[in-house]
């Protein structure tokens, strides 16, 4: 059931996309889903910050795609705390990665106990920028 304030879609048209289409000068960002990709990133470089751990791996292929995965262990807390931390990491990645990520790289963002959920969002974004800058040196 749609709310009364929702705009009517004519038959045959699709509603607007939740995420904007990738711009030509920015890499396309996709999600990591396979365990093997997470393990490959874990064997590569890593950089810790106050609010997260970032693992990065250069795939060394010509694909202009950036892939990112998110994880939180049970040390972060119960499922509510883990999901909240992952939501915050996803939003930070959505805002930061298109400008700072390098094409052909995989990134895994790992939440930390209480810090990921309680850190101010601007500081969370800055932590991600700093970690990526250090990893790309």
C-alpha positions as semicolon CSV with decimal commas, in nm:
position;residue;x (nm);y (nm);z (nm)
1;X;0,000;0,000;0,000
2;X;0,144;0,336;-0,097
3;X;0,103;0,644;0,122
4;X;-0,135;0,912;-0,010
5;X;0,147;1,166;-0,049
6;X;0,345;0,933;-0,279
7;X;0,357;1,046;-0,644
8;X;0,165;0,836;-0,893
9;X;0,373;0,639;-1,140
10;X;0,229;0,602;-1,484
11;X;0,201;0,247;-1,615
12;X;0,524;0,130;-1,769
13;X;0,749;0,377;-1,586
14;X;0,985;0,294;-1,305
15;X;1,031;0,492;-0,985
16;X;1,356;0,684;-0,943
17;X;1,659;0,486;-0,830
18;X;1,760;0,495;-0,467
19;X;2,127;0,539;-0,557
20;X;2,224;0,774;-0,838
21;X;2,384;0,632;-1,149
22;X;2,763;0,634;-1,139
23;X;2,923;0,941;-1,289
24;X;3,178;0,893;-1,567
25;X;3,467;1,035;-1,362
26;X;3,394;0,822;-1,053
27;X;3,440;0,447;-1,013
28;X;3,134;0,225;-0,975
29;X;3,101;0,079;-0,624
30;X;2,967;-0,273;-0,564
31;X;2,938;-0,496;-0,259
32;X;3,165;-0,786;-0,169
33;X;2,953;-1,094;-0,109
34;X;3,179;-1,400;-0,127
35;X;3,383;-1,521;0,168
36;X;3,688;-1,574;-0,053
37;X;3,691;-1,202;-0,138
38;X;3,679;-1,110;0,231
39;X;3,966;-1,351;0,303
40;X;4,174;-1,207;0,019
41;X;4,130;-0,857;0,158
42;X;4,224;-0,983;0,505
43;X;4,559;-1,109;0,372
44;X;4,635;-0,768;0,217
45;X;4,697;-0,429;0,377
46;X;4,505;-0,297;0,674
47;X;4,475;0,029;0,858
48;X;4,310;0,080;1,195
49;X;4,134;0,397;1,309
50;X;3,949;0,492;1,624
51;X;3,616;0,377;1,485
52;X;3,693;0,098;1,237
53;X;3,948;-0,129;1,076
54;X;3,987;-0,096;0,699
55;X;4,136;-0,376;0,491
56;X;4,228;-0,305;0,130
57;X;4,351;-0,516;-0,158
58;X;4,457;-0,416;-0,506
59;X;4,302;-0,673;-0,740
60;X;4,550;-0,573;-1,014
61;X;4,293;-0,604;-1,290
62;X;4,175;-0,353;-1,548
63;X;3,823;-0,350;-1,409
64;X;3,729;0,004;-1,305
65;X;3,512;-0,135;-1,028
66;X;3,549;-0,067;-0,655
67;X;3,414;-0,341;-0,428
68;X;3,340;-0,296;-0,060
69;X;3,229;-0,529;0,219
70;X;3,119;-0,469;0,577
71;X;3,150;-0,688;0,884
72;X;3,117;-0,673;1,261
73;X;3,207;-0,957;1,494
74;X;3,005;-1,057;1,797
75;X;3,250;-0,857;2,008
76;X;3,068;-0,546;1,882
77;X;2,754;-0,658;2,064
78;X;2,421;-0,821;1,997
79;X;2,258;-0,822;1,654
80;X;2,103;-0,479;1,708
81;X;2,443;-0,323;1,785
82;X;2,614;-0,504;1,496
83;X;2,349;-0,399;1,245
84;X;2,360;-0,037;1,366
85;X;2,738;-0,031;1,327
86;X;2,715;-0,181;0,977
87;X;2,447;0,071;0,873
88;X;2,675;0,356;0,980
89;X;2,970;0,202;0,794
90;X;2,760;0,157;0,479
91;X;2,649;0,519;0,483
92;X;3,002;0,647;0,546
93;X;3,130;0,433;0,258
94;X;2,851;0,556;0,030
95;X;2,955;0,916;0,093
96;X;3,335;0,876;0,100
97;X;3,431;0,597;-0,142
98;X;3,320;0,753;-0,472
99;X;3,568;1,037;-0,418
100;X;3,860;0,859;-0,249
101;X;3,854;0,491;-0,353
102;X;4,074;0,366;-0,633
103;X;3,934;0,159;-0,919
104;X;4,040;-0,205;-0,907
105;X;4,054;-0,221;-0,526
106;X;3,854;-0,421;-0,271
107;X;3,782;-0,273;0,072
108;X;3,646;-0,436;0,388
109;X;3,525;-0,212;0,671
110;X;3,518;-0,378;1,013
111;X;3,325;-0,222;1,299
112;X;3,472;-0,177;1,647
113;X;3,307;-0,230;1,984
114;X;3,102;0,081;2,079
115;X;3,328;0,316;1,878
116;X;3,159;0,264;1,541
117;X;2,810;0,319;1,676
118;X;2,893;0,605;1,914
119;X;3,147;0,809;1,717
120;X;3,012;1,133;1,561
121;X;2,932;1,071;1,197
122;X;3,166;1,343;1,065
123;X;3,453;1,185;1,258
124;X;3,355;0,841;1,123
125;X;3,379;0,973;0,767
126;X;3,713;1,140;0,840
127;X;3,846;0,816;0,989
128;X;3,759;0,637;0,663
129;X;3,925;0,908;0,452
130;X;4,241;0,894;0,666
131;X;4,258;0,516;0,650
132;X;4,222;0,514;0,271
133;X;4,487;0,783;0,233
134;X;4,732;0,578;0,444
135;X;4,652;0,253;0,262
136;X;4,709;0,410;-0,080
137;X;5,059;0,541;0,004
